[in-house]
């Protein structure tokens, strides 16, 4: 998956399967391009339904697959 593909999920409800087998579902609220992140790796942040506050951040290399739900 590329950084450009990752950005297309911004504002959508998605399910992310991570390379460690974890599955995270929620609204993609934040996209951070690699150049604006330290270390220089693109990242998304999801707001899961069951969280009252906060986000789950997932870096591009940790993502195996993403699908809209």
N, C-alpha and C positions, 0 to 999 in steps of 0.2 A: 504494500500500500504506500502511496506517495503522500506528501504533505498536502498537495492540492486536493487529492481525493478525500483526505481526512477533513479538510475545511468544509466540504459539501454537506457534512452531517450537522453542522452548526444550526441550532434551532429545531432539531428533529429528535423524536423519541427513538432511541436506538438500543440495541443489545450488542455488547462487546464481549467477544471471547478472547481472553488473554492467553499468552503462550504458556502460562502456568496452569491453565485449565479453568481458572475463575471466569464466571460470567457476570457481568455488571450491566444492569438495565437502568435507563433513566433518560432525562432530557439533556441533550448536549448543549450546555449553557455557555461554555467558553472554549475558544480555539486560540492557542498560542503558537505562532510560527516559530520555527527553529531560531531565526535571527533575533527574536525577542525573548528568548528563553536561555537560561543557564543551567546545565550545559546546552549547547545548541542542538536541541532535539525538539521537534514539534510535539505538542501535547494538547489533549482535550480534557475538559472537566465535565462530569456528569452530575446531575442532581437527581439522585434516586428518590422514588416516591416515599420510602420509609424514613428518609432523613428529614428532620425538622430544620436543621441548619447544616451548612457545609456542603462540600462537593467531594467527589472521588476523582482524582487526577490520574490520567493514564497516558504514558508516553508512547510515541509511535512504535518504538522497537518492541514494546510489550504486547502489542495488538496482533492477534492471529486473524480474526475476522470481525466484521461489523455488519449488522443488518438492521434495517428500519423495522420498527414494530408499531 
